[in-house]
């Protein structure tokens, strides 16, 4: 939009309009921007939406942008890959107790090559990173406040094997394609059940096997119940 407003790009020749992670893009307040872009490009375009989840309320929003769409599903909607072994692990509510459970889990995985560890809040990403670093783990951090250069450097270090563990907020749950992640740990149970599908989808990719562990405290059981229901 900024390029267009500065007169740097013409959109009259666009033939294909792709919206990736469509559920989150429509859910996070981007609809006015998407509508503006849709009006700037030809009506006769082809529009493609991609997402691992598409809740009914978001589907209604998507229908505003689509004309007689075809639906292609590679798996049942909001389902997890059969290549991923999933486990819930009980823990007491204190953060230091959860951190101890996480360390024990990591150390007990003989086939752990690398792992992404998800937290719900940026503050918790920083705290967990410092804790794992203090305990001698090879670890990095990724969250939404990082500038693009720092984010890309951190991802490159993780992909190249320079760091073994990557503590992240949900910014890493979508659009992060490292096909060879062996494990995912949910330090926090995701508040939205659909986010669980995206998080654990970072492992078990392209036919590989993977493992996902979710640490659940008593106060998080309503979120874990929602995941099981989904």
N, C-alpha and C positions, 0 to 999 in steps of 0.2 A: 504494500500500500504506500509506503514511504517513497519507494522508487517511482511509483506511478505519479504520486503527487509532485515529485520533483521533475517530472517529464523525462525520466530516464528509461522508461520501458513502455512499449505498446503491447496491449493484450488482445488486440483484435484478431490475431492469428492463432490464439489458443484453441486447440481441438480436444484436449483431454484435461480434466480437472480432477486431481487425486487428493482425497482427504484421508490421511493415515491416522491411526488411533482415533477414529471418528467419534467414539463414545465420549472420550475425555475432552476432545476439542469442542464438542457440542455442549458438554456439561460444565465447562469452566468459564463461560461468559464470552466465548469467542464468536457467538452466532452473529452479532452485528458486523464484525469484520468479515466473516465468511460470506455473509449476504452482500456486502459491498463488493467483494472480489467477484462473486457470482454475477453481479450486474455489469461488471466491467468486461467480462469475457463473453464470447458469442453464446446465444441461447442454444444453438445447435451442437454444442460440445457434447462429449461423452463424460459423464461424472462417475467416479469410482470411489467407494467408501471401503476402508479396511479396518477391521477391529476384531479382537479375540472375544469381546463381549459387546452386546448391544441390548441393554435393558429396554423394555417396552416404552418407557417415557422418553428415552433418547431416540428410539425408532420413530416416534411421532415427529420429533424435530428433524430427523434425517429426511423424512418424506417430503418436507418442504423444498428440498433441493433436488429431488429425483423425479423423473418422468417415466412411468411404466418400468420400474427397475427389475432386473433379473437378480435373484438371490443365489449365491454360490456358497455352500457351507462344506468345509473339509472335515468338520466334526460338529457334534451337537453344541449349540450355543452355550457359551460360558463353561465349557467342559475343560478339564485339565488333560494334559498329554498322558497317555498310558505308559510312556517311557519313564515317568517320574514316580519314584517311590515316596509316598507322603506319610509323615508322622506328626502327631501332636505330642508335645512333651510338657508335663505339668511342672509348675514352678510356684514358689511363694511370691508374694506381691512386691517385695522390696527390690529396687533396681540392682543392688549389689548381689542379691541372691540370684536374680535372673542372669546377671553377668557370669556368675560362677557356673550356672547350668550351661550357658553357652560355651564357656571355655571347655568344660568337660565333654560336651557334644563334639566340639571341633577336634579335640585330642583323641576321641574314641573312633573317629572315622578313618579307617586304614586306607581307604581308596580316595581320600580327599586330595584332589589336585589343586583346586582353587574354589573360592566361594564368594557369593554376594550375601551380605547380611543387611536386612532391611529394618529400619526404624521408622516410626510414624512422624517424628518431628526432627527438624534440623538440629535442635539443641541436643537431642539424644544421640544423633549421629556423631557430633563432636565429642560428647562424653564417652561413648562406647569406643570410639577410635582411640582416645587417650588411654582408656583402660586396657585395651588389647595391646597397644604399643608398650605400655608399662610392663605387661606380662610377657613380653618378648615375641609377640606374633608379628609376622610380616603383613602389614596392614596399611591401607589407604582409605580416604574418605571422599564421598561424592554427594553434593547437595545443591539445591537450587540457588544459593547465594554465591556460588563460585562463578567467576567469569569463564567465558567459553574456552579461553586458552588453557586455564588451569584444569578445567574439566576434561578437555581433550588429552592433556598430558597425563592426567590420572588414569584415564581409560586406556591409553596406550601402554602405560606401565603395567596395568593389570593384564591386558591382553598379551603382552610380551613375557609375562611371568616374573616381572621384577618385584611385584607384590602379590601375595597369595590370597589375601582377604580384602574385600572392598566393602566398607560400611557405607550404606546409601539410604537416602530417602526415596520416595516413590518416583523421583525424577529418573532413576535408573531402571524402573520396572518396565518402562515402555520404550521401544525404539532402540534399545541397547542390544546389538547383535554381536555377541561373542559366542560362537557356536559351541565352544568347548568349556563351559562352566560345569563343574562336577556337582556342586552343592549350592543350595540356597537355604539360608537360615532367616526365619522371621523372628527377630528379637522382640518385636511388637506384633500382635495380631492386627492385620489391616482392618480399619474401621468399616470400609466398604468391601463386601464380599467379592465383588468383581475384581478388585485390586489384587486379591489373592491369586486369581487365575493369571494375571499379568506378571506378578512377582515370580511365581514358581516356574513360569514359562521361560525364565532366563536359563534354566537347565533342561536337560533332556531334549535338546534341539537337534533337528536334522537326523532323527532316528537314534541318537545316542541315548544311553541311560543316564538318569540323574537322580538326585535325592533332595528332598525338601523337608526341613524340620521347622515346626512352628512352636515357639515357647508360649504356653498359655497360663496366665494367672487367673485367680478366682474372678477378679473384676472384668476379665476379658472373655469370659465364657459366652456372653451374649454374641460377641463377634465371631467366635469359633463355631457357635451353633448356626449362625447365618451362613458361614462358609459350607458347613456340612449340608445344610438345606439346599444351598445353591448347587 
